[in-house]
Amino acid sequence: MHTLPPGTKAMIFAAGLGTRLKPFTDHHPKALALVNGKPLLQRNIEYLKQFGISDFVINVHHFADQIIQFLNDHNHFGCTIQLSNEQPEPLETGGGLKHAEPLLQTHQPFLVMNADILTNLDISRLYEAHRRSKVLATLAITHRYSSRYLLYDGQNRLVGWKNTQTEETRMSIPHPHPIMGSFSGIQVIDPLLLKKINRTGKFSIMDVYLELAKSGLIQVFNHTGDVVIDVGKPDAIGKAEQIFL
């Protein structure tokens, strides 16, 4: 494990409604769901701090006041934390990233992750893989079961996306036998990508990635073997509590 370059920023997506975590999210933001008594947001701030990150952007919407109070109560965990408040509705991952662009002014790649993902991925390996490339974003994936998959080729270039439940397939680059990987909800992004997003409002970052993949500008980073848990539904909390103490 290595620390990232000084000043590296991270954005944590914490604005979602968390409908899969009802009834907890009827009264609380998903990012404050507890795993062994510790909120997901705290776990991921502490996780990223291990790699030297102390400059955060967090988007908020659903019960934003609770997240603000939580961060204040903990003195922002000794970090610089800026909030991107999405009103009147959450803007999804792409819209949320674009909305936060003024807070993400940097000359080096930054990290983005979902608040409801718990993992032991060595972020420095992901960051280094991105740094060596000429791409605009590097998406962490593993070979695990999912209903939605990123499709990539032998050079780790993103070539498409597939939903195995509906059979919907979106190909950016034609490929006869793409490899399927499950997105880990973690990515390293070059700040130039923000300038290439010409949309505003509510949209998925995956739409942006699939468009840019047509030019070979998006790659994946396979970290199969690491723990990745999407704590987006109640049964996953029990699984996470067996691993993340």
C-alpha positions in Angstrom: 0.0 0.0 0.0 1.3 3.4 -1.0 0.0 6.9 -0.4 -1.3 8.9 -3.4 0.4 12.1 -4.6 -0.1 15.0 -2.2 -3.3 17.0 -2.8 -5.1 14.1 -4.4 -8.9 14.7 -4.1 -11.7 12.2 -3.7 -15.4 12.6 -4.3 -17.9 10.4 -2.4 -21.4 9.9 -3.9 -23.8 10.2 -1.0 -26.8 11.9 -2.4 -28.9 8.9 -3.4 -32.4 8.1 -1.9 -31.3 4.6 -0.9 -34.6 3.0 -1.7 -33.2 -0.5 -1.4 -32.4 0.2 2.3 -35.9 1.1 3.4 -37.1 1.5 6.1 -33.8 2.9 7.3 -33.7 5.5 4.5 -37.2 6.7 5.3 -35.6 8.7 8.1 -31.9 8.7 7.3 -29.4 9.1 4.4 -28.0 5.8 3.1 -24.5 7.0 3.7 -25.1 6.9 7.5 -26.3 3.3 7.5 -24.3 1.4 10.2 -22.0 -1.5 9.7 -20.9 -2.8 13.2 -21.9 0.6 14.6 -19.9 2.7 12.2 -21.6 4.7 9.4 -20.7 3.8 5.8 -19.5 7.4 5.1 -17.1 7.3 8.1 -15.8 4.0 7.0 -15.0 5.3 3.5 -13.5 8.5 4.7 -11.2 6.5 7.0 -10.5 4.0 4.2 -9.4 6.7 1.8 -7.3 8.5 4.4 -5.1 5.4 4.6 -3.9 6.4 1.1 -3.1 10.0 2.1 -6.3 11.6 0.9 -7.5 14.4 3.1 -9.4 16.6 0.6 -12.9 15.4 -0.1 -16.0 16.5 -2.0 -19.3 14.8 -0.9 -22.5 15.3 -2.7 -25.7 15.3 -0.6 -29.4 15.5 -1.1 -31.5 13.0 0.9 -31.5 14.1 4.6 -28.5 16.3 3.8 -28.8 18.0 7.2 -28.0 14.7 8.9 -24.8 14.3 6.9 -23.8 17.9 7.6 -24.4 17.5 11.3 -22.5 14.1 11.4 -19.5 15.7 9.7 -19.5 18.7 12.1 -19.9 16.4 15.1 -16.7 14.6 14.0 -14.7 17.7 13.1 -14.8 16.5 9.4 -12.5 13.7 10.5 -9.5 16.1 10.3 -10.1 16.6 6.6 -11.0 19.3 4.2 -14.6 18.4 3.1 -16.7 20.4 0.7 -20.3 19.6 0.1 -22.1 19.6 -3.2 -25.8 20.0 -2.3 -28.1 18.7 -5.1 -31.5 20.4 -5.0 -34.4 20.0 -5.8 -33.5 16.4 -6.8 -30.5 14.1 -6.8 -28.7 14.2 -10.1 -27.4 10.6 -10.3 -23.7 9.9 -10.8 -23.0 11.8 -14.0 -25.1 14.9 -13.1 -23.7 14.8 -9.6 -20.1 14.8 -10.9 -20.8 17.7 -13.3 -22.6 19.7 -10.6 -19.6 19.3 -8.3 -17.1 20.4 -11.1 -16.3 23.8 -9.4 -15.2 21.9 -6.3 -13.0 19.5 -8.3 -10.6 22.0 -9.7 -7.3 20.1 -9.8 -4.4 19.3 -12.1 -4.1 15.7 -11.2 -6.4 12.7 -11.4 -9.0 12.4 -8.6 -10.8 9.4 -7.1 -14.6 8.9 -7.1 -16.5 6.2 -5.2 -20.0 5.4 -4.0 -20.7 5.8 -0.3 -22.4 2.4 -0.1 -19.4 0.4 -1.3 -17.0 -1.3 1.1 -13.8 -2.8 -0.2 -10.2 -3.6 0.7 -8.9 -2.6 -2.8 -5.4 -1.0 -2.6 -6.4 2.4 -4.2 -2.7 3.1 -4.9 -2.6 0.2 -7.5 -5.7 1.6 -9.2 -4.3 5.1 -9.2 -0.9 4.0 -10.6 -2.7 2.0 -13.4 -4.5 5.1 -14.4 -1.4 7.3 -14.2 0.5 5.0 -16.6 -2.3 5.2 -19.2 -3.5 7.9 -21.6 -7.2 7.5 -20.7 -9.7 9.8 -19.1 -11.0 7.3 -16.5 -10.1 4.0 -15.0 -12.9 1.9 -13.6 -12.3 -0.8 -10.9 -14.0 -4.1 -11.7 -14.0 -7.7 -10.4 -15.3 -10.9 -11.8 -18.2 -11.4 -9.5 -21.9 -12.0 -10.0 -24.1 -9.0 -11.0 -27.0 -8.3 -13.2 -25.1 -5.5 -15.0 -21.6 -5.9 -16.4 -19.0 -3.7 -18.0 -17.6 -5.3 -21.2 -13.9 -4.9 -22.0 -11.2 -6.3 -24.3 -7.8 -7.9 -23.8 -6.2 -4.5 -23.5 -8.6 -3.6 -20.6 -10.4 -1.0 -22.8 -14.0 -0.5 -22.0 -16.0 -1.7 -25.1 -19.6 -1.9 -23.8 -22.2 -2.6 -21.1 -24.7 -5.4 -20.6 -27.8 -6.0 -18.4 -28.1 -9.8 -18.2 -31.7 -9.6 -16.8 -33.1 -7.6 -19.7 -30.4 -8.6 -22.3 -29.9 -4.9 -23.1 -26.5 -4.5 -24.5 -24.7 -1.2 -25.4 -21.5 -1.5 -27.4 -19.1 1.4 -27.8 -16.6 -0.7 -29.8 -17.7 -3.8 -31.7 -16.1 -6.9 -30.2 -17.0 -10.5 -30.8 -16.1 -11.9 -27.4 -15.8 -9.2 -24.8 -14.9 -10.0 -21.2 -17.5 -9.3 -18.5 -16.7 -7.6 -15.2 -18.8 -6.1 -12.4 -18.1 -2.4 -11.7 -16.9 -1.8 -8.2 -18.3 1.7 -7.9 -14.7 3.1 -7.7 -12.9 5.1 -10.4 -10.0 7.4 -11.0 -10.8 10.3 -13.3 -8.7 12.8 -15.2 -10.0 16.3 -14.7 -10.1 16.7 -18.5 -13.1 14.4 -18.5 -15.2 17.0 -16.7 -14.7 19.4 -19.7 -16.0 16.7 -22.1 -19.3 16.4 -20.3 -21.7 18.7 -22.1 -24.8 17.6 -20.3 -26.4 19.1 -17.2 -29.2 17.8 -15.0 -29.8 14.2 -14.0 -27.8 11.5 -15.8 -25.6 8.5 -15.2 -21.8 8.7 -15.5 -21.9 5.4 -17.3 -23.5 7.2 -20.3 -20.5 9.4 -20.4 -18.1 6.5 -20.1 -19.7 4.5 -22.9 -19.6 7.6 -25.2 -15.9 8.3 -24.5 -15.1 4.6 -24.8 -15.8 4.8 -28.5 -12.5 6.7 -28.7 -10.7 4.2 -26.5 -10.5 6.8 -23.6 -11.9 4.6 -20.8 -10.2 1.5 -19.3 -10.9 -1.0 -16.5 -8.7 -2.2 -13.7 -9.4 -5.8 -12.6 -8.9 -6.3 -8.9 -10.6 -9.7 -8.6 -9.7 -11.3 -5.3 -10.4 -8.2 -3.3 -13.5 -7.8 -1.1 -16.2 -5.6 -2.7 -19.6 -5.3 -1.0 -22.5 -3.1 -2.2 -24.2 -2.3 1.1 -27.2 -1.0 -0.7 -29.7 -3.4 0.7 -30.3 -4.8 4.2 -29.0 -8.4 3.6 -25.7 -7.0 2.5 -25.2 -5.3 5.9 -25.0 -8.6 7.6 -22.4 -9.9 5.1 -20.4 -6.7 5.5 -20.4 -7.0 9.3 -18.7 -10.3 9.0 -15.7 -8.8 7.2 -15.5 -5.1 8.2 -15.3 -5.1 12.0 
